[in-house]
Amino acid sequence: MGVVIPLEENKNKQASVKPLVDLTKSGMERVNQLILSKAGSDVQMIPEVANHLISSGGKRLRPMLTLATASMFGYEGEGHIKLATSVEFMHTATLLHDDVVDESDLRRGKSTARMIWGNQASVLVGDFLLGQAFKMMVEVGSLDALDVLATSAAVIAEGEVLQLSVAKNMETTEDDYLSVIRAKTAALFAAAAEVGPIIANTDRATRNALKSYGMNLGLAFQLVDDVLDYGGKAVELGKNVGDDFREGKITLPVILAYRRGTAEEREFWRSAIEKGDSSDEQLEIALSLIAKYGALNDTTLRAKHYGTIARDALAPLPNSEWKNALLDVIDFCISRVN
């Protein structure tokens, strides 16, 4: 469920991640150096597998959130660099594990690590990166930050298991699905945004505000990603349109179309998702049903709802270029479906 953010200038200048990229540029250069250093190993396969994914084009929004939310409160130490790198390693490990669980062939337009090195190597290198992440967290010396990131790691794993329990089950409810993406995707966004104010020694209200921002931003991003899988373009997705359908993934547009459909239409979804009858012809039927019941539009409306919550979470914080950049990320997220 990873989210890829293209950095090309958006036509709407109010909807861009460029302000955040510019503000965190020097910090991200140090993060990227540390990523390369910590992904190294005398075991040759480890850096090969890690660098395959690390260098594959993701734009590292999560570590940028950590840098931004520390810097916006005047933090001047080195801890945010290590925590941002830890966040990116946790994310990369999750992607490696995800691709094994989902049996995915492509990520960001490239063959997944499991297709090149196998499932065992992907899982084990993911574990290595998690170990490196926790070592860096300990080096920072903040028990609160360690607690937040360790808790998110456990929540992400719970989300993976929860997704397995609802996989290919068309009786999955919208609430079930939101529980999955809150754990699998949004929890790390929330943690990435919260550890910044922690090491900047802000108060509890500020921490909670940034945590809420990250959580709701993560939900909005994932719901927009769900829309793009059925309504986007392959070049924007880094994968083929309809890949979620072909892999039998239950996402919100599918849930809504299924719930609103006739008995015959619900039988189509059960055959396609639960039994794996997901040919190109079936995809066309799925797209027509999703359009018929306005599932993409309603999923987008839900994404906008969470974007509004994220925006409101930041409202009490002092105005700054950092805050404005974080607000711009929300607008950019939603604008991807326009």
MOCOR-V914196 format. One record per residue. SS is DSSP state (H for helix, E for strand, L for the rest). PSI is psi in whole degrees, -180 to 180 (none if undefined). Layout:
ss:psi
SS:PSI
SS:PSI
//
This chain:
ss:psi
L:22
L:153
L:127
L:132
L:108
L:141
L:6
L:145
L:126
L:148
L:-36
L:109
L:-17
L:-11
L:79
L:148
L:0
H:-41
H:-41
H:-41
H:-45
H:-44
H:-32
L:9
H:-51
H:-39
H:-40
H:-30
H:-40
H:-38
H:-45
H:-37
H:-42
H:-35
H:-49
H:-38
H:-48
H:-17
L:-4
L:154
L:154
L:-17
L:107
H:-38
H:-27
H:-56
H:-29
H:-50
H:-46
H:-47
H:-27
H:-44
H:-41
H:-35
L:13
L:8
L:-2
L:146
L:8
L:50
H:-41
H:-50
H:-30
H:-35
H:-41
H:-46
H:-44
H:-44
H:-16
H:-46
H:-30
L:-15
L:21
L:15
L:134
L:9
L:-159
L:-10
H:-34
H:-26
H:-46
H:-39
H:-39
H:-40
H:-40
H:-43
H:-43
H:-37
H:-40
H:-43
H:-45
H:-42
H:-41
H:-41
H:-42
H:-45
H:-41
H:-46
H:-31
H:-49
H:-43
H:-6
L:44
L:142
L:-30
E:145
E:127
L:37
L:3
E:158
E:138
L:160
H:-36
H:-29
H:-24
H:-47
H:-11
L:164
H:-42
H:-46
H:-40
H:-46
H:-45
H:-38
H:-36
H:-43
H:-40
H:-46
H:-38
H:-41
H:-44
H:-38
H:-47
H:-32
H:-43
H:-37
H:-43
H:-40
H:-31
H:-32
L:14
L:110
H:-35
H:-45
H:-41
H:-42
H:-44
H:-47
H:-37
H:-41
H:-41
H:-35
H:-41
H:-41
H:-41
H:-44
H:-40
H:-40
H:-38
H:-44
H:-41
H:-41
H:-39
H:-39
H:-24
H:-1
L:135
L:25
L:106
L:-5
L:3
L:130
L:167
H:-40
H:-41
H:-47
H:-42
H:-34
H:-39
H:-51
H:-26
H:-38
H:-48
H:-38
H:-52
H:-30
H:-39
H:-35
H:-46
H:-45
H:-41
H:-38
H:-25
H:-34
H:-24
H:-58
H:-25
H:-51
H:-14
L:4
L:44
L:177
L:172
H:-38
H:-39
H:-44
H:-47
H:-36
H:-46
H:-34
H:-46
H:-42
H:-51
H:-42
H:-48
H:-31
H:-43
H:-41
H:-45
H:-44
H:-45
H:-39
H:-38
H:-40
H:-39
H:-41
H:-45
H:-29
H:-29
H:-13
H:11
L:-165
L:146
H:-38
H:-29
H:-30
H:-25
L:15
L:178
L:144
L:134
L:6
H:-38
H:-41
H:-47
H:-31
L:2
L:25
L:137
L:113
L:174
H:-42
H:-37
H:-45
H:-45
H:-44
H:-39
H:-48
H:-35
H:-7
L:171
L:171
H:-41
H:-40
H:-37
H:-33
H:-37
H:-47
H:-40
H:-39
H:-42
H:-47
H:-50
H:-32
L:-4
L:21
L:79
L:51
L:173
H:-36
H:-39
H:-35
H:-41
H:-40
H:-43
H:-44
H:-38
H:-38
H:-39
H:-40
H:-42
H:-39
L:13
L:31
H:-35
H:-43
H:-43
H:-33
H:-40
H:-41
H:-38
H:-40
H:-43
H:-36
H:-48
H:-33
H:-39
H:-40
H:-42
H:-42
H:-45
H:-32
H:-34
H:-15
L:-42
L:-13
L:152
L:143
L:139
L:169
H:-30
H:-47
H:-43
H:-40
H:-40
H:-38
H:-39
H:-35
H:-39
H:-49
H:-41
H:-43
H:-52
H:-34
H:-17
L:-20
L:1
L:none
//
